[in-house]
Amino acid sequence: MPGYLLHAGTTVACAHTGEVTPATGPGLGTRVKVGGFPVTVATDMYAVRHCPLPAQPGTGPCVSALWAKGASRVLAGGVPVVLSDSPSVCSPTGTPLTVQVAVQRRVRGV
């Protein structure tokens, strides 16, 4: 399914509404920009802050996240770009990231 390309200005949260910011990145996509922001690529890692999930042995709160898969046909620097519908996973909870706002609406990928 096609989705919009994510960029460094996209607001992303963990499934528990924790604040998610790029820990590494915008990775190899720094030369490719949409809406004036570098695109997000599948190798970019994210740090999760303020996850409200209570600390439990082996689960929560979310501390980091990464994209499990990017676009199959759109690459930046040889790495798949991340789409608005790309799967993701937070550690250690295994929950997905949620794209909140600021997704550009001009460029779509598959």
Residue frames as qw, qx, qy, qz and C-alpha x, y, z in Angstrom:
[[0.000, 0.889, 0.458, 0.000, 0.00, 0.00, 0.00],
 [0.405, 0.498, -0.056, 0.764, 1.45, 3.42, -0.83],
 [0.431, -0.770, -0.359, 0.304, 2.10, 5.86, 1.99],
 [0.145, 0.963, -0.090, 0.208, 3.48, 9.36, 2.42],
 [0.669, 0.273, -0.413, 0.555, 7.21, 9.76, 3.04],
 [0.540, -0.794, -0.209, 0.185, 8.13, 10.67, 6.61],
 [0.439, 0.653, -0.210, 0.580, 10.69, 13.37, 7.31],
 [0.435, 0.028, -0.562, 0.703, 12.69, 14.74, 10.23],
 [0.203, -0.174, 0.188, -0.945, 9.86, 17.15, 11.11],
 [0.625, -0.293, -0.586, -0.424, 7.20, 14.47, 11.49],
 [0.414, -0.438, 0.518, -0.607, 5.77, 14.12, 15.00],
 [0.691, 0.008, -0.714, -0.116, 5.89, 10.50, 16.16],
 [0.498, -0.492, 0.460, -0.546, 4.84, 8.91, 19.48],
 [0.056, 0.095, -0.991, 0.075, 4.99, 5.46, 21.04],
 [0.372, -0.403, -0.752, -0.364, 1.70, 3.58, 21.44],
 [0.426, -0.590, -0.578, 0.369, 1.48, 4.94, 25.00],
 [0.107, 0.958, 0.178, 0.197, 1.88, 8.56, 23.80],
 [0.633, -0.549, 0.124, 0.532, 5.54, 8.83, 24.83],
 [0.234, 0.905, -0.187, -0.300, 7.60, 11.51, 23.08],
 [0.871, 0.084, 0.339, 0.345, 9.74, 10.07, 20.27],
 [0.140, 0.919, -0.252, -0.267, 12.77, 11.89, 18.86],
 [0.829, 0.466, -0.279, 0.132, 15.49, 10.79, 16.43],
 [0.706, -0.623, 0.260, 0.215, 18.49, 9.33, 18.28],
 [0.426, -0.238, 0.585, 0.648, 20.42, 8.75, 15.06],
 [0.362, 0.598, 0.638, 0.322, 19.49, 10.32, 11.83],
 [0.781, 0.383, 0.159, -0.468, 18.06, 11.58, 9.75],
 [0.810, -0.061, 0.553, 0.183, 20.54, 8.96, 8.61],
 [0.456, -0.017, 0.595, 0.661, 21.39, 8.51, 5.00],
 [0.236, 0.731, 0.602, 0.216, 18.43, 10.58, 3.86],
 [0.242, -0.680, -0.123, 0.681, 20.06, 13.91, 4.64],
 [0.129, -0.196, 0.488, 0.841, 20.56, 14.72, 0.95],
 [0.151, -0.403, -0.752, -0.499, 16.97, 13.87, 0.07],
 [0.072, 0.188, 0.475, -0.856, 14.43, 16.36, 1.41],
 [0.114, -0.567, -0.706, -0.409, 10.66, 16.76, 1.33],
 [0.297, -0.882, -0.322, -0.171, 9.04, 19.94, 2.57],
 [0.077, 0.843, -0.355, 0.397, 12.52, 21.22, 3.45],
 [0.647, -0.538, 0.494, -0.219, 13.19, 18.36, 5.88],
 [0.145, 0.392, -0.895, -0.158, 15.49, 15.35, 5.38],
 [0.812, -0.105, -0.380, -0.431, 13.52, 12.14, 4.77],
 [0.627, -0.445, 0.584, -0.262, 13.48, 9.40, 7.41],
 [0.581, 0.354, -0.703, -0.207, 15.16, 6.15, 6.36],
 [0.886, -0.257, -0.336, -0.191, 14.68, 2.64, 7.74],
 [0.710, 0.057, -0.477, 0.514, 18.01, 2.66, 9.60],
 [0.096, -0.557, 0.223, -0.794, 17.16, 5.75, 11.70],
 [0.451, -0.312, -0.774, 0.317, 16.80, 4.95, 15.40],
 [0.269, -0.681, -0.132, -0.668, 14.58, 6.83, 17.83],
 [0.192, 0.009, -0.731, 0.655, 14.69, 7.54, 21.56],
 [0.403, -0.625, -0.551, -0.378, 11.43, 7.43, 23.51],
 [0.142, 0.116, -0.516, 0.837, 11.03, 9.84, 26.42],
 [0.378, -0.011, 0.343, -0.860, 8.21, 10.25, 28.89],
 [0.496, -0.139, -0.775, -0.367, 6.48, 6.95, 28.08],
 [0.503, -0.418, 0.273, -0.706, 3.71, 6.76, 30.70],
 [0.876, -0.088, -0.453, -0.142, 3.72, 2.95, 30.83],
 [0.591, -0.715, 0.333, -0.169, 4.74, 1.92, 34.38],
 [0.206, 0.563, -0.800, 0.022, 8.06, 0.13, 34.74],
 [0.927, -0.135, 0.212, -0.278, 7.55, -3.63, 34.84],
 [0.493, -0.420, 0.714, 0.265, 10.06, -6.46, 34.57],
 [0.448, 0.092, 0.788, 0.412, 10.66, -7.23, 30.89],
 [0.225, 0.716, 0.555, 0.359, 8.18, -4.69, 29.56],
 [0.038, 0.893, 0.204, 0.399, 7.75, -0.90, 29.60],
 [0.368, 0.798, 0.173, -0.445, 8.30, 1.82, 29.57],
 [0.757, 0.573, 0.144, 0.277, 9.34, 2.29, 25.94],
 [0.453, -0.705, 0.195, 0.510, 12.94, 3.53, 25.67],
 [0.082, -0.424, 0.589, 0.683, 13.85, 3.17, 21.99],
 [0.713, 0.489, 0.419, -0.278, 12.22, 2.49, 18.65],
 [0.114, -0.373, 0.648, 0.654, 13.08, 1.67, 15.06],
 [0.691, 0.377, -0.113, -0.606, 11.30, 1.11, 11.80],
 [0.739, -0.090, 0.667, 0.006, 10.93, -2.59, 10.95],
 [0.550, 0.316, 0.627, 0.451, 10.52, -2.01, 7.23],
 [0.064, 0.530, -0.079, -0.842, 10.65, 0.87, 4.78],
 [0.650, 0.567, -0.039, -0.504, 9.47, 1.41, 1.24],
 [0.827, 0.021, 0.521, 0.211, 10.16, -1.37, -1.24],
 [0.623, 0.569, 0.341, 0.414, 10.67, 0.90, -4.25],
 [0.086, 0.935, -0.045, 0.340, 11.88, 4.25, -2.90],
 [0.805, -0.236, -0.189, 0.511, 15.43, 4.58, -1.57],
 [0.005, 0.976, -0.158, 0.152, 17.57, 7.43, -0.22],
 [0.079, -0.721, 0.682, -0.090, 21.28, 6.72, -0.24],
 [0.458, 0.193, -0.860, -0.117, 20.49, 3.07, -1.02],
 [0.001, -0.129, -0.852, 0.507, 18.33, 2.68, 2.11],
 [0.121, -0.583, -0.732, -0.331, 14.52, 2.36, 2.04],
 [0.138, -0.314, 0.157, -0.926, 12.68, 5.53, 3.09],
 [0.043, 0.280, 0.849, -0.445, 10.04, 5.29, 5.82],
 [0.223, -0.387, -0.535, -0.717, 6.39, 5.66, 4.82],
 [0.422, -0.335, 0.253, -0.804, 3.49, 6.79, 7.00],
 [0.907, -0.145, -0.018, -0.394, 2.25, 3.19, 7.07],
 [0.536, 0.421, -0.705, 0.198, 5.65, 1.51, 7.64],
 [0.818, -0.471, -0.330, -0.018, 5.74, -0.98, 10.52],
 [0.122, 0.661, -0.497, 0.548, 7.78, -0.08, 13.60],
 [0.783, -0.378, -0.485, 0.095, 8.60, -1.51, 17.01],
 [0.213, -0.808, 0.323, -0.444, 9.43, 0.02, 20.39],
 [0.671, 0.045, -0.669, 0.316, 11.78, -1.67, 22.84],
 [0.052, -0.154, 0.987, -0.013, 11.21, -3.38, 25.21],
 [0.540, 0.225, 0.494, -0.643, 7.41, -3.33, 24.84],
 [0.304, 0.126, 0.860, 0.390, 7.14, -4.42, 21.20],
 [0.292, 0.753, 0.499, -0.314, 4.42, -1.84, 20.51],
 [0.528, 0.495, 0.358, 0.590, 4.35, 0.24, 17.30],
 [0.157, -0.240, -0.056, 0.956, 5.06, 3.93, 16.76],
 [0.246, 0.759, 0.599, -0.068, 2.19, 6.24, 15.87],
 [0.291, 0.226, 0.232, 0.900, 2.60, 9.03, 13.33],
 [0.037, -0.606, -0.542, 0.581, 0.89, 12.03, 14.94],
 [0.308, 0.899, 0.201, -0.238, 1.13, 15.06, 12.64],
 [0.000, 0.826, -0.386, -0.410, 3.26, 16.88, 10.08],
 [0.647, 0.070, 0.676, 0.345, 3.39, 14.25, 7.38],
 [0.132, 0.416, -0.355, -0.827, 4.00, 15.97, 4.06],
 [0.648, 0.394, 0.579, -0.298, 1.25, 15.18, 1.55],
 [0.452, 0.723, -0.282, -0.440, 3.00, 15.57, -1.80],
 [0.336, 0.478, -0.801, -0.126, 5.31, 12.57, -2.09],
 [0.892, -0.156, 0.255, -0.338, 4.03, 8.99, -1.83],
 [0.166, 0.505, -0.838, -0.118, 6.02, 5.79, -2.06],
 [0.933, -0.055, -0.183, -0.306, 5.50, 2.04, -2.24]]
